[in-house]
Structure formats: C-alpha cells, structure tokens
Amino acid sequence: MNTLTPLITLLIFPAGLTLILVGMFYEWVDRKLVARFQNRIGPRWFQPFADAVKLFAKEQITPAIVNPYLFFGLPVAALAGALTSALYVPLMGLTPASNFPGDLIVTIYLLSLPTMCVGLAGWNNSGRFSLIGATRTLTQLFAYEAPFLLALLGPALVAGSWQINTINRFTQDHWLILTQPVGFIVALIGLMGKLELPPFDAPEAETEIVAGALTEYSGRGLAMFKIGKSVELIVGLCLVASFYLGGLNGVPSFLFKTLILLLGMTMLQSLLTRLRIDQTVGLWWRFGAILVLAQLLVIILVKGFLP
C-alpha cells in the first residue's frame, strides 16, 4: 500500500493522467473563449483530445539531417519536465505530492525545460523556419524568465519561505494581489510568454514561419510538445492563483480561481496584436523587470522597518 499510493498519485491523480486531461480541457476553454471574443464559434469540447489521439496514431516523419537522439528525446524531456514540476504545486487545491525547502526555484526552472527543448528542437533541424523559430523562442525565454521569477519571489519574501506549500498556506489569509499588484500582472503576463500565447506568439507565428521551431515535427513528437504546453498551463495557473489570489484550498477554489485567470488571459489574447521579438524583449527589460524589482525593493524595506 505504501508503494501503491505514490504510484497512483504520480500516474493517475492528481498528477499524471488527470493533469493531462485537465490541461487539455483548459486548452479547449482557452480556444473557445478566444473564439467567442472574436465572434467565432470555436472548437467542440473534445477537439484537444481528438487532436492528441490523431497525432499519436500518425507516423512521426524524421528529417534526413537531424540528430535522431535529440529529435526523439526532446519531446519526451519537455513533457517530463512539465509533469515533474506539477509534483510541487497544489494541483486541484490539494497538498502537493512532494515538497522540500526551495522547491519554488526547482519548479520555475522545470517549467523552463519545455521551452528550452523547443528551442533545441528547432536548432536540431536544418529548415529556415525551424531555425528562426528556435532563435525567437530562446530570445523570448531570456527576456521573460527573470521578471517571471522575480514576480513569484515577492510572495515568497512576504511568507518567509521558498517552499510552495508553505507560501500557499500563508496566502490563504492574505490576498497578495492587493498588496503586490505589479507582481501579479508581471506573473500573469509572464505565464503568457512562457506559453507563447498572443501577443507573445512570435516564436510560432504561423503567418510568418509556419509553426516555428516545431515545423518539422509530426505524430508523437508534436503531440508530446503540445501536451507539455497544456500541463505547463495548469501548473502556471496554480502558481499564480496560490501566490496572489488567496491560495488554493480544495477543488472548487482551484477551478474558480484558475478559470478566472484563464479568462483574463484570453481577454488579453483577443485584445492585443502580436509583438515583434524586439518589442517583446523591450517590454520585459524596460518595464517588466524594472517594475517588479522596484516592488521587491519596497517589500524588503517594509519588512526591514516592521517589527
């Protein structure tokens, strides 16, 4: 029984299969809301699931000039990184499957692994669209990663811990969106940058570079990259909700707060047009990083003067 419980937790609920299915459902909600905001009907509820089944059933075509180990291994590493990061966050509002002091930093960098794998996947291919997409992906990664990390460090400083579960318990009595609004905005927009959602979709702009770094991918490889992004969406929403929206405590709390955040993200996607990659970098380093650093300085000064 001691072995069976962790296996069920990792493979079925709340991580593993349940997380993948919830991620696909949230992907459908995102696509449906964006479609309705644009006066379109949008996909039916089973579309993300049908897409995944179709891709897994299709043949994965391997380009002639690639490193086969990287070509087949990168999608697996991307999905594994996203799923591993889910072990340390309060999925479904429940206690994390695993936790340790400093797991916040580990989780943030595990969330960066899928993006790095996409960049390497584009570099591994010889097509011009893949190379351009990879360059944009890694450039955007270096732009938003530091502000996103700093935005999540604000609640960690106030809670006095770098452990996600401890911060989540602290914020259940403190809605930090009221005292750290800049950090909340930077964290939410940073999550959109991580997921390469509009207006930060220059790395995979289909009207310019087909599918960017993943242009040469099909079948199982493409399916794993897409599922990894769905998982990353859930983990990111859990982090922002648990740090800024009064914490997560139970399934109703998880659904309500994460869906509210998703609604805000879909509104931004519908309102804003795609930014050029230089505009994205300028936005993060000229405004995002400076504002969140100023907020961290205020937090440190206030903690220093308060007893």
C-alpha positions in Angstrom: 0.0 0.0 0.0 2.9 2.4 0.8 4.1 1.9 -2.8 0.7 1.9 -4.5 -0.4 5.3 -3.1 2.6 7.3 -4.6 2.2 5.5 -7.9 -1.5 6.4 -8.1 -0.6 10.0 -7.2 2.1 10.2 -9.9 0.4 8.3 -12.7 -3.3 9.0 -12.2 -4.4 11.6 -9.7 -3.7 14.5 -9.1 -0.7 14.3 -11.3 -0.2 12.1 -14.4 -3.3 11.2 -16.4 -5.7 13.6 -14.6 -3.3 16.5 -15.0 -3.0 15.8 -18.8 -6.8 15.6 -19.2 -7.4 18.8 -17.2 -4.7 20.5 -19.2 -6.5 19.6 -22.5 -9.8 20.8 -21.0 -8.3 24.2 -20.1 -6.8 24.4 -23.6 -10.3 23.9 -25.0 -11.7 26.6 -22.7 -8.9 29.0 -23.8 -9.6 28.3 -27.5 -13.4 28.6 -27.0 -13.2 31.9 -25.2 -10.9 33.4 -27.7 -13.2 32.3 -30.5 -16.3 33.8 -28.8 -14.5 37.1 -28.2 -13.7 37.2 -31.9 -17.3 36.4 -32.8 -16.5 32.8 -33.9 -17.9 29.5 -32.7 -14.7 27.8 -31.8 -13.9 24.1 -31.3 -16.1 21.5 -29.7 -15.2 20.2 -26.2 -13.5 17.1 -27.4 -11.2 18.8 -30.0 -7.9 18.8 -28.0 -8.5 15.1 -27.1 -9.2 14.2 -30.7 -6.1 16.1 -31.8 -3.9 14.2 -29.3 -5.3 10.8 -30.4 -4.9 11.6 -34.1 -1.2 12.7 -33.6 -0.3 9.7 -31.6 -1.8 7.5 -34.3 0.1 9.2 -37.1 3.6 8.3 -38.3 6.4 10.5 -37.0 8.4 11.6 -40.0 12.1 12.1 -39.3 14.0 14.6 -41.4 17.2 13.4 -43.1 19.6 15.9 -41.5 18.9 15.7 -37.7 20.4 14.1 -34.7 17.9 11.3 -34.1 18.6 11.1 -30.4 17.7 14.8 -29.9 14.8 14.6 -32.3 13.1 11.8 -30.4 14.3 12.7 -26.9 13.5 16.4 -26.7 9.6 15.9 -26.8 10.0 13.3 -24.0 12.2 15.7 -21.9 9.8 18.6 -22.5 6.8 16.6 -21.3 8.7 15.0 -18.4 9.8 18.5 -17.2 6.3 19.8 -17.2 4.9 16.8 -15.4 7.7 16.8 -12.8 7.1 20.5 -12.0 3.5 19.5 -11.1 4.6 17.4 -8.2 5.4 20.6 -6.1 2.3 22.7 -6.8 -1.2 22.4 -5.1 -2.9 20.8 -8.0 -6.7 20.7 -7.7 -6.2 22.7 -4.5 -4.7 19.6 -2.8 -1.5 19.2 -0.9 1.5 18.8 -3.3 2.6 15.3 -4.0 6.1 16.3 -2.9 7.7 19.3 -1.3 11.0 20.4 0.1 12.6 23.8 1.1 13.5 25.7 -2.1 11.1 23.7 -4.4 9.9 27.0 -5.8 13.2 27.6 -7.7 13.2 24.0 -8.9 9.6 24.3 -10.2 10.3 27.5 -12.1 13.3 26.0 -13.9 11.4 22.8 -14.6 8.8 25.0 -16.3 11.6 26.4 -18.4 12.7 23.0 -19.6 9.9 22.6 -22.3 10.8 26.0 -23.8 14.5 25.1 -23.9 13.6 21.7 -25.5 11.5 23.6 -28.2 14.5 25.8 -28.9 16.9 22.9 -29.2 14.4 21.1 -31.4 14.4 24.0 -33.8 18.2 24.2 -33.7 18.4 20.5 -34.4 16.5 20.9 -37.7 18.0 22.5 -40.8 14.9 24.2 -42.1 14.9 28.0 -42.1 11.5 28.2 -40.3 12.7 26.0 -37.5 15.9 27.9 -37.0 14.1 31.3 -36.9 11.6 29.9 -34.5 14.3 28.5 -32.3 16.1 31.8 -32.2 12.9 33.7 -31.3 12.0 31.0 -28.6 15.3 31.3 -26.8 15.4 35.1 -27.1 12.0 35.3 -25.6 12.9 32.9 -22.9 15.8 35.0 -21.7 13.5 38.1 -21.8 10.7 36.9 -19.6 12.3 34.4 -17.3 13.9 36.8 -14.9 10.8 39.0 -14.5 8.6 35.9 -14.0 10.9 34.6 -11.3 11.1 37.9 -9.6 7.3 38.2 -9.6 7.0 34.9 -7.8 9.7 35.8 -5.3 7.6 38.7 -3.9 5.1 36.3 -2.1 8.0 34.1 -1.1 9.7 37.0 0.7 6.5 38.0 2.5 5.7 34.4 3.5 9.4 33.9 4.6 9.7 30.6 2.7 10.9 29.3 -0.7 8.6 26.3 -0.4 5.4 26.4 -2.5 3.2 24.6 0.0 4.2 26.9 2.8 3.6 30.0 0.7 0.2 28.6 -0.4 -0.8 28.2 3.3 0.3 31.7 4.1 -1.6 33.3 1.2 -4.9 31.7 2.2 -5.2 34.5 4.8 -3.5 37.2 2.6 -4.7 38.2 -0.9 -1.3 39.5 -2.2 -2.9 40.8 -5.4 -4.0 43.7 -3.3 -0.5 44.5 -1.8 1.6 43.3 -4.8 -0.4 44.2 -7.9 2.7 44.7 -10.1 4.0 41.3 -9.3 0.6 39.7 -10.1 0.4 41.5 -13.5 4.0 40.5 -14.4 3.4 36.9 -13.3 0.3 36.6 -15.3 1.8 38.1 -18.5 5.0 36.1 -17.9 2.9 33.0 -17.9 1.5 34.0 -21.3 5.1 34.5 -22.5 6.1 31.0 -21.3 3.2 29.5 -23.2 3.9 31.7 -26.3 0.3 32.9 -26.3 -0.6 36.1 -28.2 0.8 38.7 -28.2 3.9 36.8 -27.4 3.5 34.2 -30.2 6.3 35.5 -32.5 8.3 32.2 -32.0 5.5 30.2 -33.7 3.8 32.8 -35.8 2.0 30.7 -38.4 1.6 33.6 -40.9 5.4 34.1 -40.9 7.3 30.9 -40.1 4.6 28.1 -40.3 5.0 26.6 -36.9 8.4 27.9 -35.8 10.8 25.5 -34.1 8.3 22.7 -34.4 7.7 23.0 -38.2 9.4 19.6 -38.9 7.6 17.7 -36.1 4.6 15.5 -36.6 3.0 12.5 -34.9 4.0 11.5 -31.4 6.7 14.2 -31.1 4.3 17.1 -31.8 1.7 15.5 -29.6 4.1 15.4 -26.6 5.2 19.0 -27.1 1.5 20.1 -27.2 0.5 18.1 -24.1 3.6 19.5 -22.3 2.3 23.0 -23.0 -1.2 22.1 -21.7 0.4 20.8 -18.5 2.5 23.9 -18.2 -0.6 26.0 -18.4 -2.2 24.2 -15.4 1.0 24.4 -13.3 1.5 28.1 -14.1 -2.2 29.0 -13.3 -1.8 27.1 -10.0 1.3 29.0 -9.1 -0.2 32.4 -9.8 -3.5 31.6 -8.1 -1.9 30.1 -5.0 0.6 33.1 -4.6 -1.7 36.0 -5.4 -5.4 35.0 -5.2 -5.6 33.8 -1.6 -4.1 30.4 -2.1 -5.7 27.1 -3.3 -7.7 25.1 -0.8 -9.9 22.4 -2.4 -11.2 21.6 -5.9 -13.8 24.4 -6.0 -11.1 27.0 -5.1 -8.8 25.6 -7.8 -11.5 25.7 -10.5 -12.8 29.1 -9.7 -9.5 30.9 -9.4 -7.7 29.3 -12.3 -10.6 29.8 -14.6 -10.8 33.5 -13.6 -7.1 33.8 -14.5 -7.7 31.9 -17.8 -10.5 34.3 -18.6 -8.1 37.3 -18.1 -5.5 35.7 -20.3 -8.0 35.0 -23.1 -9.2 38.7 -23.0 -5.6 39.9 -23.4 -5.1 37.4 -26.3 -8.1 38.8 -28.0 -7.3 42.5 -27.4 -3.6 42.6 -28.3 -1.8 42.0 -31.6 1.4 40.0 -32.0 4.5 41.8 -30.8 7.8 41.6 -32.8 10.5 39.8 -30.9 12.4 43.1 -30.3 9.2 44.6 -28.9 8.8 41.6 -26.5 12.4 41.9 -25.2 12.0 45.6 -24.8 8.7 45.2 -22.9 10.2 42.8 -20.4 13.5 44.5 -19.7 12.4 48.2 -19.9 9.2 47.8 -18.0 8.5 44.3 -16.5 11.9 43.7 -14.8 12.3 47.3 -13.6 8.8 47.5 -12.1 9.0 44.1 -10.3 12.5 44.9 -9.0 11.1 48.2 -7.6 8.3 46.3 -5.9 10.8 43.8 -4.4 12.8 46.7 -3.0 9.7 48.1 -1.4 8.9 44.7 0.1 12.4 44.4 1.6 12.3 47.9 3.0 8.9 47.4 4.6 10.0 44.1 6.1 13.1 45.8 7.4 11.2 48.6 9.2 8.3 46.4 10.5 8.9 44.6 13.8 
